[in-house]
Amino acid sequence: MFIYLIQHAEAKREEEDPERGLTLKGFNDIEKISKFLSSLKINVDKIFHSPKKRAKETAEVLEKYLRPKEGKEEAEGLNPLDEPEIWYDKILKLKKDIMIVGHLPHLEKFASLILTNDKTKKIINFKMAGVLCIKREEDKFFIEWMIIPEILKEGLSE
């Protein structure tokens, strides 16, 4: 089983857009990442995202390219200040490959919890539109890889 943790792409400032939708750069970054992931033939059963507009728009672009079998779903427990234990308990029951589109500091704490059993250890430096791939074997979790938009050259993901 694979779990893909994705920080939403770059969002507009609150003064510009109170709902904080994605910027043009944010849309371009997540599209570049999505095309790259699609080229890897990644199979995702479902994409979960927070209720916030920036996460929803990020998930919509990912869904367009990855076509998860069960689509995408807005989910509780993925907001910036939510406790990571909520999703830790959920993924222990899941037997499918999922993507979680969320926010900091939640994603950092969640990754730390499943990888080290300590949500206070910062072990991953998430970037906007970046993807962390975690492999689950039984009840153990391992980092497989991480990709951020800045690594991908223009045209490489097409």
PLY file of the C-alpha trace (Angstrom):
ply
format ascii 1.0
element vertex 158
property float x
property float y
property float z
element edge 157
property int vertex1
property int vertex2
end_header
0.00 0.00 0.00
1.17 3.50 -0.85
0.22 6.79 0.78
0.99 9.97 -1.13
1.09 13.12 1.00
0.77 16.35 -0.96
0.95 19.89 0.30
-1.50 22.04 -1.64
-0.02 24.19 -4.40
0.68 27.91 -3.99
-2.41 29.86 -2.92
-3.39 33.50 -3.27
-2.99 35.82 -0.31
-6.09 36.29 1.81
-6.33 39.99 0.83
-6.50 38.96 -2.83
-8.88 36.02 -2.36
-10.47 35.38 1.06
-11.01 31.71 0.12
-7.34 31.44 -0.93
-7.68 29.61 -4.25
-4.57 28.65 -6.19
-2.39 31.17 -7.98
-1.44 30.69 -11.63
1.96 29.43 -10.43
0.14 27.02 -8.09
-1.95 25.62 -10.95
1.14 25.31 -13.15
3.16 23.57 -10.41
0.50 20.99 -9.57
-0.16 20.35 -13.25
3.55 19.72 -13.81
3.65 17.35 -10.82
0.43 15.62 -11.93
1.74 15.02 -15.46
4.94 13.59 -14.02
3.06 11.27 -11.64
0.85 10.16 -14.52
3.94 9.29 -16.56
5.04 7.00 -13.70
1.75 5.08 -14.06
0.94 5.53 -10.39
-2.30 3.81 -9.38
-4.34 5.70 -6.82
-7.61 4.38 -5.48
-8.79 7.63 -3.91
-7.72 11.23 -3.29
-8.72 12.81 0.01
-8.47 16.56 0.50
-9.27 19.13 3.16
-12.33 21.38 2.82
-10.15 24.40 2.02
-10.32 25.74 -1.55
-6.56 25.50 -2.18
-6.54 21.79 -1.28
-9.68 21.10 -3.30
-8.25 22.79 -6.42
-4.97 20.90 -6.00
-6.89 17.61 -5.71
-8.96 18.43 -8.83
-5.82 18.77 -10.96
-4.39 15.53 -9.56
-7.69 13.76 -10.23
-7.72 14.96 -13.84
-4.35 13.33 -14.58
-4.34 10.31 -12.26
-7.98 9.25 -12.58
-8.29 7.51 -9.21
-10.67 4.54 -9.25
-12.82 6.00 -6.47
-12.38 9.68 -7.37
-11.70 12.37 -4.80
-13.40 13.20 -1.54
-13.42 16.13 0.85
-12.50 14.76 4.25
-12.50 15.99 7.82
-9.33 15.89 9.89
-7.05 17.37 7.19
-7.09 21.06 8.15
-3.83 22.78 9.13
-4.30 22.45 12.90
-6.09 19.08 13.02
-4.49 16.33 15.04
-2.60 13.74 12.93
-3.90 10.81 14.99
-7.29 11.14 13.25
-5.82 10.02 9.92
-3.28 7.65 11.46
-6.17 5.59 12.80
-7.95 5.73 9.42
-4.98 4.58 7.33
-4.35 1.61 9.60
-7.77 0.32 8.48
-7.27 1.07 4.77
-5.93 -1.47 2.31
-5.67 0.76 -0.76
-3.38 3.36 -2.30
-4.46 6.86 -1.36
-3.44 10.49 -1.78
-3.94 13.05 0.94
-3.89 16.71 -0.10
-3.48 18.95 2.91
-1.64 21.68 4.72
1.15 22.47 7.10
1.66 21.87 9.94
-0.75 18.90 9.75
1.13 17.04 6.98
4.48 17.42 8.78
3.02 16.06 12.01
1.19 13.25 10.21
4.33 12.15 8.32
6.36 12.26 11.55
3.74 10.24 13.40
3.52 7.41 10.87
7.27 7.28 10.20
8.69 7.78 13.72
5.67 7.38 16.01
6.38 10.93 17.26
4.36 13.77 15.74
6.70 16.40 17.22
9.77 15.33 15.20
10.05 17.35 12.02
11.57 14.94 9.50
10.12 16.14 6.19
10.42 19.61 4.68
7.25 19.78 2.59
7.06 22.16 -0.37
3.92 23.47 -2.06
2.71 20.96 -4.68
5.36 18.53 -3.44
4.58 14.81 -3.08
5.92 12.45 -0.45
5.43 8.76 -1.25
5.23 6.48 1.78
5.08 2.71 1.47
3.23 0.66 4.05
4.20 -2.93 4.79
2.08 -4.46 7.54
2.08 -1.76 10.23
5.41 -0.22 9.24
5.85 2.82 7.03
8.84 3.78 4.84
9.70 6.76 2.67
9.88 5.63 -0.97
10.54 9.02 -2.62
9.69 12.71 -2.70
9.29 15.08 -5.65
8.83 18.85 -5.71
7.99 21.08 -8.70
11.40 22.79 -8.66
13.14 19.49 -9.49
11.15 18.91 -12.66
12.41 20.72 -15.72
9.90 22.26 -18.06
8.84 19.70 -20.63
10.21 16.75 -18.65
6.76 15.85 -17.33
5.06 16.02 -20.73
0 1
1 2
2 3
3 4
4 5
5 6
6 7
7 8
8 9
9 10
10 11
11 12
12 13
13 14
14 15
15 16
16 17
17 18
18 19
19 20
20 21
21 22
22 23
23 24
24 25
25 26
26 27
27 28
28 29
29 30
30 31
31 32
32 33
33 34
34 35
35 36
36 37
37 38
38 39
39 40
40 41
41 42
42 43
43 44
44 45
45 46
46 47
47 48
48 49
49 50
50 51
51 52
52 53
53 54
54 55
55 56
56 57
57 58
58 59
59 60
60 61
61 62
62 63
63 64
64 65
65 66
66 67
67 68
68 69
69 70
70 71
71 72
72 73
73 74
74 75
75 76
76 77
77 78
78 79
79 80
80 81
81 82
82 83
83 84
84 85
85 86
86 87
87 88
88 89
89 90
90 91
91 92
92 93
93 94
94 95
95 96
96 97
97 98
98 99
99 100
100 101
101 102
102 103
103 104
104 105
105 106
106 107
107 108
108 109
109 110
110 111
111 112
112 113
113 114
114 115
115 116
116 117
117 118
118 119
119 120
120 121
121 122
122 123
123 124
124 125
125 126
126 127
127 128
128 129
129 130
130 131
131 132
132 133
133 134
134 135
135 136
136 137
137 138
138 139
139 140
140 141
141 142
142 143
143 144
144 145
145 146
146 147
147 148
148 149
149 150
150 151
151 152
152 153
153 154
154 155
155 156
156 157
